[in-house]
Amino acid sequence: MQTKSISISLSKLIIVITALFIVIAIPFIPTFLNSYINTIQLKSIILYSLMITFYITIPAALILLGCLYILLIHISRSDVFVDKNVRLLKVSSYCCFFAAIVYLFFARLYLFALLISIVILLGGLILRVMQNVLIQAILIKTENDFTI
């Protein structure tokens, strides 16, 4: 059980650090992207499009991290097979699907964004499958609770 609590605590710490990094990095995104674009010598329209893409998907990323954090809190309290977790996984998958669509639009200018979109889409699909597995587990648990 000690390993479980360490794993959950470590996961929560990583989520908090990632969220803080995203929030702190927001004002520096234009500078970072400008140096990136200059390094690989891309057109400036890609810089502005990528900046818009980042700023549009940042809220989805923060919502996703918040959902994962709350999910870990529920797991640490042994509230695993509950409808709240199904909703958290559903919201998380929607965040991934939203970001995948945004990056798909950006892929018209920069083909590498297509790969990013596919990876994000796969993450959303994995979350959706986990949601469906959790729904089935809740149904089985509910049936077992009524069985003598």
TORDREN-258661 format. One record per residue: residue number from 1; y, x negated, z of N, C-alpha, C, CB in turn. Coordinates in nm, 3 decimals. Glycine has a CB too. Layout:
BEGIN
PT  pos  n_north   n_east     n_up  ca_north  ca_east    ca_up  c_north   c_east     c_up  cb_north  cb_east    cb_up
PT  NUM        Y        X        Z         Y        X        Z        Y        X        Z         Y        X        Z
...
//
This chain:
BEGIN
PT  pos  n_north   n_east     n_up  ca_north  ca_east    ca_up  c_north   c_east     c_up  cb_north  cb_east    cb_up
PT    1   -0.120   -0.081    0.000     0.000    0.000    0.000    0.127   -0.086    0.000     0.000    0.093    0.120
PT    2    0.118   -0.203    0.058     0.233   -0.293    0.062    0.273   -0.333   -0.079     0.202   -0.417    0.146
PT    3    0.174   -0.358   -0.165     0.201   -0.397   -0.303    0.273   -0.285   -0.377     0.070   -0.434   -0.375
PT    4    0.233   -0.159   -0.349     0.297   -0.044   -0.414    0.444   -0.037   -0.377     0.226    0.087   -0.374
PT    5    0.475   -0.054   -0.249     0.615   -0.044   -0.207    0.698   -0.161   -0.259     0.625   -0.037   -0.055
PT    6    0.636   -0.278   -0.269     0.707   -0.394   -0.325    0.734   -0.370   -0.473     0.625   -0.525   -0.305
PT    7    0.636   -0.317   -0.544     0.652   -0.289   -0.687    0.762   -0.186   -0.711     0.519   -0.241   -0.748
PT    8    0.762   -0.081   -0.630     0.865    0.022   -0.645    1.002   -0.034   -0.611     0.833    0.144   -0.554
PT    9    1.010   -0.112   -0.504     1.138   -0.172   -0.466    1.189   -0.267   -0.574     1.125   -0.246   -0.333
PT   10    1.100   -0.346   -0.630     1.138   -0.439   -0.736    1.185   -0.363   -0.860     1.020   -0.531   -0.771
PT   11    1.115   -0.256   -0.895     1.155   -0.174   -1.010    1.292   -0.112   -0.988     1.051   -0.065   -1.037
PT   12    1.316   -0.061   -0.868     1.446   -0.003   -0.836    1.556   -0.108   -0.843     1.444    0.061   -0.697
PT   13    1.528   -0.228   -0.796     1.625   -0.337   -0.801    1.658   -0.373   -0.946     1.572   -0.461   -0.726
PT   14    1.557   -0.380   -1.030     1.578   -0.412   -1.172    1.662   -0.303   -1.239     1.443   -0.427   -1.246
PT   15    1.636   -0.178   -1.205     1.715   -0.067   -1.261    1.861   -0.079   -1.219     1.657    0.068   -1.216
PT   16    1.885   -0.105   -1.090     2.023   -0.118   -1.041    2.094   -0.235   -1.108     2.024   -0.135   -0.888
PT   17    2.027   -0.348   -1.118     2.087   -0.467   -1.181    2.118   -0.438   -1.328     1.992   -0.590   -1.170
PT   18    2.026   -0.372   -1.396     2.049   -0.337   -1.537    2.167   -0.243   -1.553     1.923   -0.274   -1.598
PT   19    2.175   -0.141   -1.468     2.286   -0.046   -1.475    2.418   -0.116   -1.445     2.264    0.071   -1.376
PT   20    2.419   -0.202   -1.344     2.542   -0.277   -1.313    2.581   -0.368   -1.428     2.523   -0.359   -1.185
PT   21    2.484   -0.434   -1.488     2.512   -0.520   -1.602    2.575   -0.441   -1.716     2.384   -0.589   -1.651
PT   22    2.521   -0.323   -1.744     2.576   -0.239   -1.852    2.719   -0.199   -1.820     2.489   -0.114   -1.873
PT   23    2.743   -0.154   -1.697     2.877   -0.109   -1.659    2.977   -0.224   -1.662     2.873   -0.045   -1.520
PT   24    2.935   -0.339   -1.611     3.025   -0.455   -1.609    3.050   -0.507   -1.750     2.966   -0.567   -1.521
PT   25    2.951   -0.497   -1.838     2.963   -0.549   -1.975    3.048   -0.461   -2.066     2.826   -0.565   -2.035
PT   26    3.074   -0.338   -2.028     3.146   -0.245   -2.115    3.277   -0.302   -2.168     3.173   -0.115   -2.041
PT   27    3.365   -0.356   -2.082     3.491   -0.408   -2.138    3.474   -0.533   -2.224     3.587   -0.439   -2.026
PT   28    3.361   -0.603   -2.212     3.340   -0.727   -2.286    3.262   -0.708   -2.416     3.267   -0.826   -2.198
PT   29    3.222   -0.586   -2.444     3.144   -0.560   -2.566    3.219   -0.602   -2.693     3.108   -0.411   -2.574
PT   30    3.348   -0.570   -2.707     3.417   -0.613   -2.831    3.417   -0.766   -2.848     3.561   -0.562   -2.830
PT   31    3.441   -0.838   -2.742     3.443   -0.985   -2.751    3.305   -1.039   -2.786     3.491   -1.046   -2.619
PT   32    3.203   -0.988   -2.720     3.067   -1.032   -2.746    3.026   -1.003   -2.890     2.969   -0.965   -2.649
PT   33    3.054   -0.881   -2.935     3.016   -0.843   -3.071    3.095   -0.922   -3.175     3.037   -0.695   -3.093
PT   34    3.221   -0.948   -3.148     3.302   -1.025   -3.242    3.245   -1.166   -3.259     3.448   -1.032   -3.193
PT   35    3.208   -1.230   -3.151     3.149   -1.364   -3.163    3.013   -1.358   -3.232     3.135   -1.429   -3.024
PT   36    2.937   -1.251   -3.207     2.807   -1.234   -3.273    2.825   -1.218   -3.423     2.732   -1.113   -3.216
PT   37    2.918   -1.132   -3.462     2.943   -1.106   -3.604    2.992   -1.234   -3.673     3.046   -0.991   -3.621
PT   38    3.080   -1.309   -3.606     3.130   -1.434   -3.665    3.019   -1.538   -3.679     3.244   -1.491   -3.580
PT   39    2.927   -1.540   -3.582     2.820   -1.639   -3.586    2.727   -1.616   -3.704     2.740   -1.635   -3.457
PT   40    2.691   -1.490   -3.728     2.599   -1.464   -3.838    2.671   -1.417   -3.965     2.497   -1.360   -3.796
PT   41    2.805   -1.420   -3.960     2.890   -1.393   -4.076    2.860   -1.259   -4.142     2.874   -1.504   -4.177
PT   42    2.879   -1.153   -4.066     2.865   -1.018   -4.119    3.003   -0.957   -4.142     2.782   -0.930   -4.024
PT   43    3.006   -0.846   -4.212     3.133   -0.779   -4.241    3.191   -0.718   -4.113     3.113   -0.669   -4.349
PT   44    3.323   -0.705   -4.110     3.388   -0.651   -3.990    3.356   -0.503   -3.969     3.539   -0.670   -3.999
PT   45    3.324   -0.431   -4.076     3.288   -0.290   -4.058    3.163   -0.276   -3.972     3.265   -0.222   -4.196
PT   46    3.075   -0.375   -3.981     2.955   -0.373   -3.898    2.993   -0.391   -3.752     2.856   -0.484   -3.942
PT   47    3.093   -0.475   -3.726     3.141   -0.494   -3.588    3.186   -0.362   -3.529     3.256   -0.597   -3.584
PT   48    3.271   -0.289   -3.600     3.323   -0.164   -3.546    3.214   -0.057   -3.536     3.438   -0.114   -3.632
PT   49    3.125   -0.055   -3.634     3.016    0.042   -3.629    2.921    0.012   -3.514     2.939    0.043   -3.761
PT   50    2.891   -0.115   -3.493     2.803   -0.152   -3.383    2.869   -0.123   -3.248     2.766   -0.301   -3.392
PT   51    2.999   -0.147   -3.239     3.072   -0.117   -3.116    3.067    0.033   -3.086     3.218   -0.165   -3.125
PT   52    3.090    0.113   -3.187     3.083    0.260   -3.169    2.942    0.301   -3.129     3.126    0.333   -3.299
PT   53    2.842    0.241   -3.193     2.703    0.272   -3.160    2.673    0.239   -3.015     2.607    0.195   -3.252
PT   54    2.718    0.122   -2.970     2.697    0.084   -2.829    2.765    0.183   -2.736     2.749   -0.058   -2.803
PT   55    2.891    0.212   -2.762     2.965    0.300   -2.671    2.909    0.442   -2.670     3.112    0.304   -2.710
PT   56    2.852    0.486   -2.781     2.791    0.621   -2.784    2.661    0.623   -2.705     2.766    0.666   -2.930
PT   57    2.584    0.513   -2.711     2.453    0.514   -2.646    2.455    0.466   -2.501     2.358    0.428   -2.724
PT   58    2.564    0.408   -2.455     2.570    0.362   -2.315    2.548    0.477   -2.216     2.705    0.295   -2.288
PT   59    2.613    0.593   -2.232     2.585    0.701   -2.136    2.438    0.742   -2.133     2.670    0.823   -2.170
PT   60    2.374    0.746   -2.250     2.231    0.781   -2.254    2.148    0.677   -2.179     2.182    0.793   -2.400
PT   61    2.184    0.550   -2.196     2.112    0.444   -2.125    2.130    0.456   -1.974     2.159    0.305   -2.173
PT   62    2.251    0.487   -1.930     2.276    0.502   -1.786    2.205    0.625   -1.729     2.427    0.511   -1.759
PT   63    2.203    0.734   -1.805     2.130    0.854   -1.761    1.981    0.823   -1.751     2.155    0.973   -1.858
PT   64    1.929    0.753   -1.851     1.788    0.713   -1.850    1.756    0.629   -1.727     1.752    0.635   -1.978
PT   65    1.840    0.531   -1.698     1.817    0.447   -1.579    1.824    0.529   -1.451     1.920    0.332   -1.574
PT   66    1.918    0.624   -1.446     1.927    0.712   -1.328    1.802    0.797   -1.311     2.049    0.802   -1.340
PT   67    1.751    0.850   -1.419     1.628    0.930   -1.413    1.511    0.845   -1.365     1.595    0.991   -1.550
PT   68    1.500    0.724   -1.417     1.391    0.636   -1.374    1.403    0.600   -1.226     1.389    0.509   -1.458
PT   69    1.526    0.579   -1.181     1.548    0.547   -1.040    1.505    0.664   -0.951     1.697    0.513   -1.015
PT   70    1.547    0.784   -0.987     1.509    0.903   -0.909    1.359    0.924   -0.913     1.582    1.028   -0.962
PT   71    1.298    0.900   -1.029     1.152    0.911   -1.041    1.083    0.814   -0.946     1.108    0.884   -1.187
PT   72    1.134    0.694   -0.935     1.076    0.596   -0.842    1.094    0.640   -0.696     1.140    0.459   -0.863
PT   73    1.206    0.703   -0.666     1.227    0.756   -0.531    1.121    0.862   -0.500     1.371    0.816   -0.516
PT   74    1.098    0.952   -0.596     0.995    1.055   -0.576    0.858    0.993   -0.557     0.993    1.152   -0.695
PT   75    0.826    0.892   -0.636     0.695    0.827   -0.625    0.681    0.759   -0.490     0.676    0.724   -0.738
PT   76    0.788    0.696   -0.442     0.780    0.630   -0.311    0.761    0.729   -0.197     0.906    0.547   -0.287
PT   77    0.803    0.854   -0.219     0.784    0.960   -0.118    0.652    1.034   -0.140     0.901    1.060   -0.123
PT   78    0.571    0.987   -0.233     0.444    1.049   -0.269    0.462    1.187   -0.330     0.354    1.058   -0.148
PT   79    0.578    1.212   -0.387     0.603    1.336   -0.463    0.580    1.306   -0.610     0.749    1.390   -0.438
PT   80    0.455    1.293   -0.648     0.424    1.253   -0.785    0.403    1.374   -0.874     0.300    1.163   -0.788
PT   81    0.318    1.465   -0.832     0.280    1.580   -0.914    0.370    1.699   -0.887     0.133    1.618   -0.890
PT   82    0.498    1.684   -0.922     0.596    1.790   -0.900    0.676    1.813   -1.028     0.691    1.755   -0.782
PT   83    0.729    1.934   -1.040     0.804    1.970   -1.161    0.931    1.888   -1.178     0.838    2.118   -1.157
PT   84    0.988    1.841   -1.068     1.109    1.758   -1.078    1.084    1.635   -1.163     1.158    1.715   -0.938
PT   85    0.967    1.575   -1.149     0.934    1.456   -1.226    0.915    1.487   -1.374     0.808    1.390   -1.171
PT   86    0.863    1.605   -1.403     0.849    1.648   -1.542    0.988    1.658   -1.606     0.775    1.786   -1.551
PT   87    1.082    1.718   -1.534     1.219    1.730   -1.585    1.283    1.592   -1.606     1.306    1.814   -1.489
PT   88    1.259    1.500   -1.512     1.315    1.365   -1.525    1.259    1.293   -1.649     1.286    1.282   -1.399
PT   89    1.130    1.308   -1.672     1.070    1.247   -1.791    1.121    1.312   -1.919     0.917    1.257   -1.784
PT   90    1.144    1.443   -1.913     1.197    1.514   -2.030    1.338    1.466   -2.063     1.197    1.667   -2.005
PT   91    1.423    1.457   -1.962     1.560    1.408   -1.983    1.557    1.264   -2.034     1.643    1.417   -1.852
PT   92    1.469    1.182   -1.977     1.458    1.043   -2.020    1.417    1.034   -2.167     1.356    0.968   -1.933
PT   93    1.322    1.116   -2.207     1.280    1.113   -2.349    1.393    1.160   -2.439     1.154    1.199   -2.371
PT   94    1.469    1.261   -2.397     1.583    1.306   -2.477    1.686    1.195   -2.493     1.647    1.429   -2.415
PT   95    1.708    1.118   -2.388     1.802    1.005   -2.395    1.755    0.904   -2.499     1.817    0.937   -2.257
PT   96    1.626    0.876   -2.499     1.571    0.783   -2.598    1.584    0.839   -2.739     1.423    0.754   -2.568
PT   97    1.552    0.966   -2.756     1.562    1.027   -2.890    1.706    1.027   -2.940     1.506    1.171   -2.888
PT   98    1.800    1.055   -2.851     1.941    1.054   -2.888    1.982    0.914   -2.934     2.029    1.099   -2.769
PT   99    1.947    0.812   -2.855     1.983    0.675   -2.891    1.915    0.633   -3.022     1.943    0.578   -2.778
PT  100    1.792    0.676   -3.042     1.721    0.642   -3.167    1.792    0.702   -3.288     1.575    0.692   -3.162
PT  101    1.840    0.823   -3.274     1.912    0.888   -3.385    2.043    0.815   -3.413     1.940    1.036   -3.353
PT  102    2.115    0.777   -3.308     2.241    0.705   -3.326    2.216    0.572   -3.397     2.311    0.681   -3.189
PT  103    2.115    0.498   -3.353     2.085    0.371   -3.418    2.033    0.390   -3.560     1.982    0.293   -3.336
PT  104    1.968    0.503   -3.585     1.922    0.531   -3.721    2.040    0.548   -3.816     1.834    0.658   -3.722
PT  105    2.147    0.613   -3.770     2.267    0.624   -3.851    2.329    0.487   -3.877     2.369    0.716   -3.783
PT  106    2.328    0.403   -3.774     2.385    0.269   -3.789    2.300    0.182   -3.883     2.397    0.201   -3.653
PT  107    2.173    0.214   -3.896     2.082    0.135   -3.980    2.123    0.139   -4.127     1.939    0.186   -3.965
PT  108    2.206    0.235   -4.165     2.255    0.238   -4.304    2.342    0.116   -4.333     2.334    0.367   -4.330
PT  109    2.408    0.062   -4.231     2.492   -0.056   -4.249    2.421   -0.186   -4.215     2.616   -0.043   -4.165
PT  110    2.332   -0.178   -4.119     2.268   -0.300   -4.069    2.121   -0.269   -4.046     2.336   -0.351   -3.937
PT  111    2.035   -0.320   -4.132     1.895   -0.281   -4.135    1.821   -0.312   -4.005     1.827   -0.351   -4.250
PT  112    1.864   -0.414   -3.932     1.798   -0.448   -3.806    1.805   -0.331   -3.707     1.863   -0.573   -3.745
PT  113    1.906   -0.248   -3.720     1.919   -0.132   -3.632    1.805   -0.034   -3.652     2.052   -0.062   -3.657
PT  114    1.742   -0.037   -3.769     1.625    0.049   -3.793    1.511    0.009   -3.700     1.580    0.040   -3.940
PT  115    1.490   -0.120   -3.682     1.388   -0.167   -3.590    1.420   -0.124   -3.447     1.375   -0.320   -3.598
PT  116    1.545   -0.138   -3.408     1.587   -0.095   -3.275    1.562    0.055   -3.258     1.736   -0.128   -3.251
PT  117    1.595    0.131   -3.361     1.575    0.276   -3.356    1.427    0.311   -3.340     1.630    0.342   -3.483
PT  118    1.342    0.241   -3.411     1.198    0.267   -3.402    1.145    0.235   -3.263     1.122    0.186   -3.507
PT  119    1.190    0.123   -3.206     1.146    0.085   -3.072    1.191    0.188   -2.968     1.200   -0.055   -3.034
PT  120    1.315    0.233   -2.980     1.366    0.334   -2.887    1.290    0.466   -2.905     1.519    0.356   -2.908
PT  121    1.262    0.501   -3.030     1.185    0.622   -3.057    1.047    0.614   -2.995     1.174    0.646   -3.209
PT  122    0.981    0.499   -3.007     0.849    0.482   -2.945    0.858    0.495   -2.793     0.791    0.345   -2.982
PT  123    0.964    0.441   -2.733     0.984    0.458   -2.589    0.996    0.605   -2.552     1.108    0.382   -2.543
PT  124    1.072    0.681   -2.632     1.085    0.824   -2.607    0.954    0.898   -2.623     1.188    0.883   -2.701
PT  125    0.875    0.858   -2.721     0.744    0.922   -2.741    0.649    0.892   -2.625     0.681    0.875   -2.873
PT  126    0.653    0.769   -2.576     0.570    0.734   -2.459    0.610    0.817   -2.339     0.582    0.583   -2.426
PT  127    0.740    0.833   -2.318     0.787    0.916   -2.207    0.744    1.062   -2.225     0.940    0.908   -2.194
PT  128    0.747    1.110   -2.350     0.706    1.247   -2.377    0.557    1.266   -2.351     0.739    1.286   -2.523
PT  129    0.476    1.168   -2.389     0.332    1.175   -2.362    0.307    1.173   -2.211     0.256    1.058   -2.431
PT  130    0.378    1.086   -2.140     0.364    1.081   -1.994    0.405    1.214   -1.930     0.450    0.967   -1.935
PT  131    0.506    1.278   -1.987     0.548    1.410   -1.938    0.435    1.510   -1.956     0.676    1.459   -2.010
PT  132    0.372    1.510   -2.072     0.262    1.604   -2.098    0.141    1.576   -2.009     0.221    1.599   -2.245
PT  133    0.113    1.449   -1.985     0.004    1.412   -1.894    0.036    1.463   -1.753    -0.019    1.258   -1.893
PT  134    0.161    1.445   -1.711     0.201    1.490   -1.577    0.192    1.642   -1.566     0.344    1.443   -1.546
PT  135    0.229    1.713   -1.671     0.217    1.859   -1.669    0.071    1.900   -1.648     0.271    1.921   -1.800
PT  136   -0.020    1.836   -1.721    -0.162    1.867   -1.706   -0.213    1.830   -1.566    -0.245    1.793   -1.813
PT  137   -0.167    1.718   -1.513    -0.207    1.677   -1.378   -0.158    1.777   -1.274    -0.154    1.537   -1.347
PT  138   -0.038    1.828   -1.292     0.015    1.928   -1.199   -0.068    2.055   -1.205     0.164    1.959   -1.231
PT  139   -0.106    2.096   -1.326    -0.191    2.215   -1.340   -0.326    2.195   -1.271    -0.213    2.249   -1.489
PT  140   -0.387    2.079   -1.290    -0.516    2.051   -1.225   -0.500    2.047   -1.074    -0.573    1.917   -1.275
PT  141   -0.392    1.985   -1.027    -0.367    1.979   -0.882   -0.347    2.118   -0.825    -0.245    1.890   -0.852
PT  142   -0.274    2.202   -0.897    -0.250    2.339   -0.851   -0.381    2.417   -0.844    -0.151    2.411   -0.945
PT  143   -0.465    2.402   -0.945    -0.597    2.470   -0.942   -0.681    2.420   -0.826    -0.672    2.446   -1.076
PT  144   -0.679    2.288   -0.802    -0.758    2.232   -0.692   -0.704    2.275   -0.557    -0.759    2.080   -0.700
PT  145   -0.575    2.296   -0.546    -0.518    2.341   -0.420   -0.564    2.484   -0.384    -0.365    2.336   -0.429
PT  146   -0.591    2.564   -0.488    -0.636    2.700   -0.464   -0.788    2.710   -0.449    -0.592    2.789   -0.577
PT  147   -0.858    2.601   -0.479    -1.003    2.601   -0.467   -1.043    2.566   -0.323    -1.067    2.500   -0.567
PT  148   -1.139    2.638   -0.272    -1.181    2.614   -0.134   -1.280    2.500   -0.128    -1.243    2.740   -0.073
//
